[in-house]
């Protein structure tokens, strides 16, 4: 049975991803097969996990997914030696209203699967108080078991000693302490980490993180603290229908935010995915029967997208007879225009009337529940779709017929309804699952 652990923290930005990647690579170097998962809706981290383990990672999400879906997804770890689930935000952070099987908190996954938690604690600006925080997290929810703590960014040996003593007195195991080390800092941009596929040196960075962590953390003690987990046999898998039999999928640095479990579900249902690159001025494959533009960073490439006439004309021709759907950045590219950070407006595909601006930035973040008023590829009117929205662009105009009534996690109706016109549809949320 695989050894299983959840890597979490009191808050975001503490070092969960770095520790997860380092542990995964260090155990991989020891000859162990490591399977990673991402708790929550972050669509960037799974690619880093795959780079560290050479196994595909997927998201598990208690707000958007039911228990059988989560069980189905994590069952891929049944043949691994070690299973690591990287949390999001703080251990108990989720939304106020319960979703399908929880609030989206990492603690939901830890309790549901019985996986112990390793906390990453950054004691910068404090000492013994770190033990109070760890103790509070340990005792907050009875069904969540704390395995121990890894300290990150300790300032000095004296600082480490103060924190270790306090944690030991609280009965909390310390697996190791990491001093500050700039060489393993992962670069970031406005939507999170710079994507793994954009970093040529990502392998070397993960190797250095693994070396550094192995030097300062007792890897054997961490492994011995893990739970022994046996995957469930699940009758029902993902409730996901592919948008078509042959799917032209935009895939490059501007169009990369698509959940791995969605692509796997499409393929498992018999669909064929044909990637193309709008940044390379490629049009969707003429033999495809649907085109899907995922989110990404079109705002960073707006000028190039606007100049790529073959892509835009090919997309327009495709949409004359077949459905085209865009998510978030893909939705923005289906629109009439996109204003970049410098205030320069660029003409987009014009399949929808949507106009957006990255110059007028305002964060839009959170879970979304959409009730479709009209069909979109793979889903019929009345379907309840669960997804996640995260972007900084402002809507200047959204003149087309709304695609759905969209609620946030509290049930409030929001303005980002999506649009439809002809064969084109688009949403600002990234689809995670459809309610059964």
C-alpha positions as CSV (number, residue, x, y, z in Angstrom):
1,X,0.0,0.0,0.0
2,X,1.3,3.5,-0.8
3,X,2.6,5.8,1.9
4,X,0.3,8.8,1.8
5,X,0.8,12.4,3.0
6,X,-0.8,15.8,2.5
7,X,1.6,18.8,2.4
8,X,-0.2,21.9,3.8
9,X,0.5,25.1,5.7
10,X,-1.2,27.9,7.8
11,X,-1.3,30.1,4.7
12,X,-0.3,30.7,1.1
13,X,3.2,31.5,0.1
14,X,4.9,29.5,2.8
15,X,6.6,26.9,0.6
16,X,4.2,24.0,0.0
17,X,5.0,23.6,-3.7
18,X,8.7,23.7,-3.2
19,X,8.6,21.1,-0.4
20,X,6.3,18.9,-2.4
21,X,8.5,19.0,-5.4
22,X,11.6,18.5,-3.3
23,X,10.2,15.5,-1.4
24,X,8.9,13.9,-4.6
25,X,12.2,14.3,-6.5
26,X,14.3,13.1,-3.5
27,X,12.2,10.0,-3.1
28,X,12.2,9.5,-6.8
29,X,16.0,9.5,-6.8
30,X,15.9,6.8,-4.1
31,X,14.0,4.6,-6.6
32,X,10.5,5.2,-5.3
33,X,7.5,5.8,-7.5
34,X,5.8,9.0,-6.3
35,X,2.3,10.1,-7.3
36,X,1.3,13.7,-6.7
37,X,-2.1,15.4,-6.5
38,X,-3.2,19.0,-6.1
39,X,-6.0,19.8,-3.6
40,X,-8.1,22.7,-4.9
41,X,-8.5,24.4,-8.2
42,X,-4.9,25.5,-9.0
43,X,-4.2,24.4,-12.6
44,X,-0.5,25.3,-12.7
45,X,1.0,23.1,-9.9
46,X,0.1,19.7,-11.5
47,X,2.6,20.4,-14.3
48,X,5.3,21.0,-11.7
49,X,4.4,17.7,-10.0
50,X,4.7,15.8,-13.3
51,X,8.1,17.4,-13.9
52,X,9.3,16.1,-10.5
53,X,7.8,12.6,-10.6
54,X,7.4,11.7,-14.3
55,X,3.8,10.8,-13.5
56,X,0.8,12.9,-14.4
57,X,-0.8,14.8,-11.5
58,X,-4.5,15.9,-11.3
59,X,-6.6,18.1,-9.1
60,X,-9.0,16.8,-6.4
61,X,-11.5,19.3,-5.2
62,X,-14.1,18.8,-2.4
63,X,-16.2,21.8,-3.5
64,X,-16.6,20.8,-7.1
65,X,-16.3,17.0,-7.0
66,X,-18.2,14.3,-5.2
67,X,-16.5,11.5,-3.2
68,X,-16.7,8.9,-6.0
69,X,-15.0,11.3,-8.4
70,X,-12.2,12.1,-5.9
71,X,-11.8,8.3,-5.2
72,X,-11.6,7.6,-8.9
73,X,-8.9,10.3,-9.5
74,X,-6.7,9.3,-6.5
75,X,-6.9,5.6,-7.4
76,X,-4.1,6.2,-10.0
77,X,-1.8,6.3,-7.0
78,X,-2.5,2.7,-6.1
79,X,0.6,1.4,-7.8
80,X,2.9,4.1,-6.3
81,X,5.2,3.8,-3.3
82,X,4.4,7.3,-2.1
83,X,1.4,9.6,-2.6
84,X,1.7,13.3,-1.9
85,X,-1.2,15.7,-2.1
86,X,-0.2,19.4,-2.2
87,X,-2.7,21.6,-0.5
88,X,-3.9,25.1,-1.4
89,X,-3.9,28.2,0.8
90,X,-4.1,27.3,4.5
91,X,-5.1,23.8,5.8
92,X,-8.7,24.7,6.7
93,X,-9.2,27.5,4.1
94,X,-12.2,27.0,1.9
95,X,-15.4,28.8,1.0
96,X,-18.2,29.6,3.5
97,X,-20.9,27.4,1.9
98,X,-20.4,23.7,1.4
99,X,-20.1,22.4,-2.1
100,X,-20.5,18.8,-3.4
101,X,-18.4,17.1,-0.7
102,X,-16.8,19.9,1.2
103,X,-15.8,23.6,1.2
104,X,-12.7,23.1,-1.0
105,X,-10.4,23.0,2.0
106,X,-7.3,20.9,2.0
107,X,-8.5,19.5,5.3
108,X,-11.5,17.9,3.5
109,X,-9.2,15.8,1.4
110,X,-7.0,14.9,4.3
111,X,-9.9,13.7,6.4
112,X,-11.8,12.1,3.5
113,X,-8.8,9.9,2.5
114,X,-7.3,9.5,5.9
115,X,-3.9,11.0,4.8
116,X,-1.8,12.6,7.6
117,X,-0.7,16.2,7.2
118,X,2.9,17.6,7.1
119,X,2.7,21.3,7.9
120,X,5.2,23.8,6.3
121,X,5.6,26.6,8.8
122,X,7.4,29.8,8.1
123,X,8.4,31.3,11.5
124,X,9.7,34.5,10.1
125,X,9.1,37.3,12.6
126,X,8.2,34.9,15.4
127,X,9.6,32.0,17.5
128,X,7.5,30.1,20.1
129,X,4.3,31.4,18.5
130,X,4.9,29.0,15.6
131,X,4.2,26.2,18.1
132,X,0.9,27.8,19.1
133,X,-0.1,28.0,15.4
134,X,0.9,24.4,14.7
135,X,-0.9,23.2,17.9
136,X,-4.0,25.1,16.9
137,X,-4.0,23.5,13.4
138,X,-3.5,20.1,15.0
139,X,-6.4,20.4,17.3
140,X,-8.9,22.3,15.1
141,X,-10.6,19.4,13.5
142,X,-10.7,15.9,15.0
143,X,-10.7,14.0,11.7
144,X,-7.4,15.6,10.5
145,X,-4.2,14.1,11.8
146,X,-1.0,16.1,12.0
147,X,2.2,14.0,11.2
148,X,4.6,16.8,11.9
149,X,6.2,20.0,10.8
150,X,8.9,21.3,8.4
151,X,10.2,24.7,9.2
152,X,11.0,27.0,6.3
153,X,13.1,30.2,6.0
154,X,14.5,30.0,9.6
155,X,16.8,33.0,10.2
156,X,19.6,31.4,12.3
157,X,20.5,28.3,14.4
158,X,19.3,30.2,17.5
159,X,16.0,31.0,15.8
160,X,15.6,27.3,14.9
161,X,16.4,26.2,18.4
162,X,13.7,28.4,19.9
163,X,11.0,27.2,17.5
164,X,12.1,23.5,17.8
165,X,11.9,23.6,21.6
166,X,8.5,25.1,21.6
167,X,7.2,22.5,19.1
168,X,8.7,19.7,21.1
169,X,7.1,20.9,24.2
170,X,3.7,21.0,22.4
171,X,4.3,17.3,21.3
172,X,4.7,18.2,17.6
173,X,7.4,16.4,15.6
174,X,9.8,18.6,13.7
175,X,11.1,16.8,10.6
176,X,13.6,19.5,9.7
177,X,14.3,23.2,9.3
178,X,15.2,25.0,6.0
179,X,17.3,28.1,6.1
180,X,16.6,30.8,3.4
181,X,17.8,29.6,0.0
182,X,17.1,31.9,-3.0
183,X,18.3,29.2,-5.5
184,X,15.1,27.2,-5.1
185,X,12.7,30.1,-5.4
186,X,10.1,29.5,-8.1
187,X,9.4,32.5,-10.4
188,X,5.9,34.0,-10.3
189,X,3.6,36.3,-12.3
190,X,0.1,37.7,-11.8
191,X,-1.8,34.3,-11.9
192,X,0.7,32.4,-9.9
193,X,3.9,30.5,-10.7
194,X,5.4,30.8,-14.1
195,X,4.3,27.6,-15.8
196,X,6.6,24.6,-15.7
197,X,6.7,24.3,-19.5
198,X,8.0,27.8,-19.8
199,X,11.0,27.2,-17.5
200,X,13.9,25.5,-19.4
201,X,15.8,24.9,-16.2
202,X,12.9,23.5,-14.1
203,X,14.6,20.1,-13.8
204,X,17.7,21.6,-12.4
205,X,15.7,23.8,-10.0
206,X,13.8,20.7,-8.7
207,X,17.0,18.8,-8.3
208,X,18.5,21.6,-6.3
209,X,15.4,21.8,-4.1
210,X,15.6,18.0,-3.5
211,X,19.3,18.2,-2.6
212,X,18.7,21.1,-0.2
213,X,15.7,19.5,1.5
214,X,17.4,16.1,1.8
215,X,20.3,18.0,3.6
216,X,18.0,19.6,6.1
217,X,15.0,17.3,6.5
218,X,14.8,13.7,7.8
219,X,13.3,12.1,4.8
220,X,13.0,8.7,6.5
221,X,11.1,10.2,9.4
222,X,8.7,12.0,7.0
223,X,8.1,8.7,5.2
224,X,7.6,6.7,8.4
225,X,5.0,9.2,9.5
226,X,2.9,8.6,6.4
227,X,-0.4,6.8,6.4
228,X,-0.8,3.4,4.7
229,X,-3.6,3.9,2.2
230,X,-5.5,1.5,0.1
231,X,-7.4,2.9,-2.9
232,X,-11.2,2.3,-3.2
233,X,-12.7,0.5,-6.1
234,X,-15.1,3.0,-7.6
235,X,-18.0,2.0,-9.8
236,X,-18.6,5.6,-11.2
237,X,-15.7,7.7,-12.4
238,X,-15.8,11.2,-13.8
239,X,-19.1,12.7,-14.8
240,X,-17.5,14.4,-17.8
241,X,-18.6,14.2,-21.4
242,X,-16.2,15.3,-24.2
243,X,-17.2,18.3,-26.2
244,X,-16.8,16.4,-29.4
245,X,-15.3,13.3,-31.0
246,X,-12.3,15.1,-32.5
247,X,-11.3,18.2,-30.5
248,X,-9.0,20.9,-31.8
249,X,-7.3,22.2,-28.6
250,X,-5.4,25.4,-28.5
251,X,-2.2,24.6,-26.6
252,X,0.8,26.9,-26.1
253,X,2.1,29.5,-23.7
254,X,-1.0,31.6,-24.2
255,X,-3.5,28.8,-23.9
256,X,-2.5,26.3,-21.3
257,X,-4.9,26.4,-18.3
258,X,-6.9,23.2,-18.7
259,X,-7.4,20.7,-15.9
260,X,-5.5,17.5,-16.6
261,X,-8.4,15.3,-15.4
262,X,-10.6,16.9,-18.1
263,X,-8.3,15.9,-20.9
264,X,-8.0,12.4,-19.5
265,X,-11.8,12.1,-19.2
266,X,-12.2,13.2,-22.8
267,X,-9.7,10.6,-24.0
268,X,-11.2,7.9,-21.8
269,X,-14.6,8.6,-23.4
270,X,-13.0,8.0,-26.9
271,X,-12.4,11.5,-28.0
272,X,-9.3,12.5,-29.9
273,X,-7.4,15.7,-29.0
274,X,-5.6,17.5,-31.8
275,X,-3.5,20.4,-30.4
276,X,-2.7,23.5,-32.3
277,X,-0.8,26.7,-31.5
278,X,-2.4,30.1,-32.0
279,X,1.0,31.7,-31.1
280,X,2.6,29.8,-34.0
281,X,-0.2,31.1,-36.3
282,X,-1.9,27.7,-36.6
283,X,-5.6,27.3,-37.3
284,X,-7.7,24.5,-35.7
285,X,-7.5,21.2,-37.6
286,X,-10.1,21.2,-40.4
287,X,-11.1,17.6,-39.6
288,X,-12.1,18.4,-36.0
289,X,-15.7,18.7,-35.1
290,X,-15.2,21.1,-32.1
291,X,-12.6,23.7,-31.1
292,X,-11.7,24.4,-27.5
293,X,-9.6,27.4,-26.4
294,X,-8.6,27.1,-22.7
295,X,-7.4,29.9,-20.5
296,X,-3.8,31.1,-20.1
297,X,-2.0,34.3,-20.8
298,X,-3.4,35.9,-23.9
299,X,-3.0,39.3,-22.3
300,X,0.8,38.8,-22.5
301,X,0.6,37.9,-26.2
302,X,-2.2,40.1,-27.4
303,X,-0.2,41.8,-30.1
304,X,1.0,38.5,-31.6
305,X,-2.4,36.9,-31.5
306,X,-3.9,39.9,-33.2
307,X,-1.2,39.8,-35.9
308,X,-1.6,36.0,-36.6
309,X,-4.0,36.3,-39.5
310,X,-4.0,32.6,-40.3
311,X,-5.1,31.6,-36.8
312,X,-7.9,34.2,-36.7
313,X,-9.2,33.6,-40.1
314,X,-9.0,29.8,-39.6
315,X,-10.9,30.1,-36.3
316,X,-13.6,32.2,-37.9
317,X,-14.0,29.7,-40.8
318,X,-14.2,26.8,-38.4
319,X,-16.9,28.6,-36.3
320,X,-19.1,29.0,-39.4
321,X,-20.1,25.4,-39.2
322,X,-18.8,23.9,-35.9
323,X,-18.9,24.9,-32.2
324,X,-16.0,26.8,-30.7
325,X,-15.7,27.3,-26.9
326,X,-13.4,29.5,-24.9
327,X,-12.6,29.5,-21.2
328,X,-11.3,32.6,-19.5
329,X,-8.3,33.7,-21.7
330,X,-9.8,31.7,-24.5
331,X,-13.1,33.5,-24.1
332,X,-11.3,36.8,-24.2
333,X,-9.6,35.8,-27.5
334,X,-13.0,34.8,-29.0
335,X,-14.2,38.4,-28.3
336,X,-13.9,41.6,-30.3
337,X,-10.9,43.2,-28.5
338,X,-8.4,42.9,-25.7
339,X,-6.6,45.9,-24.2
340,X,-3.2,45.0,-22.9
341,X,-1.3,46.3,-19.8
342,X,0.0,49.3,-21.7
343,X,-3.5,50.4,-22.7
344,X,-3.1,49.2,-26.4
345,X,-6.3,47.7,-27.8
346,X,-5.8,44.6,-30.0
347,X,-8.4,43.0,-32.3
348,X,-9.3,39.5,-31.4
349,X,-11.3,36.8,-33.3
350,X,-14.6,38.7,-33.2
351,X,-16.7,35.6,-32.8
352,X,-18.3,37.2,-29.7
353,X,-18.7,40.9,-28.8
354,X,-16.8,40.6,-25.6
355,X,-14.3,43.4,-24.9
356,X,-11.8,43.1,-22.0
357,X,-9.0,45.2,-20.6
358,X,-5.9,44.1,-18.7
359,X,-5.0,47.7,-18.3
360,X,-7.9,48.2,-15.9
361,X,-7.1,45.3,-13.6
362,X,-9.3,43.9,-10.9
363,X,-9.0,40.4,-9.5
364,X,-11.8,38.0,-10.1
365,X,-11.3,34.8,-8.0
366,X,-13.5,32.0,-6.7
367,X,-15.6,29.0,-7.4
368,X,-18.5,29.2,-9.8
369,X,-21.7,27.3,-10.3
370,X,-23.2,27.8,-13.7
371,X,-26.7,26.8,-14.8
372,X,-26.6,26.7,-18.6
373,X,-29.4,28.6,-20.4
374,X,-28.2,27.2,-23.7
375,X,-26.0,24.3,-24.9
376,X,-22.2,24.5,-25.0
377,X,-19.9,21.8,-26.3
378,X,-20.4,18.6,-24.2
379,X,-23.2,20.0,-22.1
380,X,-27.0,20.6,-22.5
381,X,-29.2,23.4,-21.3
382,X,-30.0,23.1,-17.6
383,X,-26.7,21.4,-16.8
384,X,-25.1,22.6,-13.6
385,X,-21.4,23.1,-14.2
386,X,-18.8,23.7,-11.4
387,X,-15.6,25.6,-12.1
388,X,-13.2,28.2,-10.9
389,X,-12.5,31.7,-12.1
390,X,-9.2,33.5,-11.6
391,X,-8.2,36.5,-13.8
392,X,-7.4,40.2,-13.6
393,X,-9.1,41.4,-16.7
394,X,-12.1,43.8,-16.6
395,X,-15.1,43.5,-18.9
396,X,-15.6,46.5,-21.0
397,X,-18.5,45.1,-23.0
398,X,-20.3,41.7,-22.9
399,X,-23.2,42.4,-25.4
400,X,-24.1,38.9,-26.5
401,X,-26.8,36.6,-25.1
402,X,-25.7,35.2,-21.7
403,X,-24.7,31.5,-21.8
404,X,-25.6,30.8,-18.2
405,X,-26.8,32.1,-14.8
406,X,-23.6,32.0,-12.8
407,X,-23.3,32.0,-9.0
408,X,-20.3,32.3,-6.7
409,X,-19.8,29.9,-3.8
410,X,-22.1,31.9,-1.6
411,X,-25.0,31.6,-4.1
412,X,-24.8,35.3,-5.2
413,X,-25.4,35.9,-8.9
414,X,-22.3,37.4,-10.7
415,X,-22.0,39.4,-13.9
416,X,-19.6,37.0,-15.7
417,X,-22.4,35.1,-17.3
418,X,-20.5,33.9,-20.4
419,X,-21.7,34.5,-23.9
420,X,-23.1,32.8,-26.9
421,X,-23.4,33.8,-30.5
422,X,-23.8,31.5,-33.4
423,X,-21.6,28.5,-32.9
424,X,-19.4,30.3,-30.4
425,X,-19.6,30.1,-26.6
426,X,-17.4,31.3,-23.8
427,X,-17.1,31.4,-20.0
428,X,-14.8,33.1,-17.6
429,X,-14.7,30.0,-15.4
430,X,-12.6,27.0,-16.0
431,X,-14.7,23.8,-16.0
432,X,-13.9,21.3,-13.3
433,X,-17.0,19.0,-13.2
434,X,-20.7,18.7,-13.9
435,X,-23.1,17.9,-11.1
436,X,-24.5,14.3,-11.5
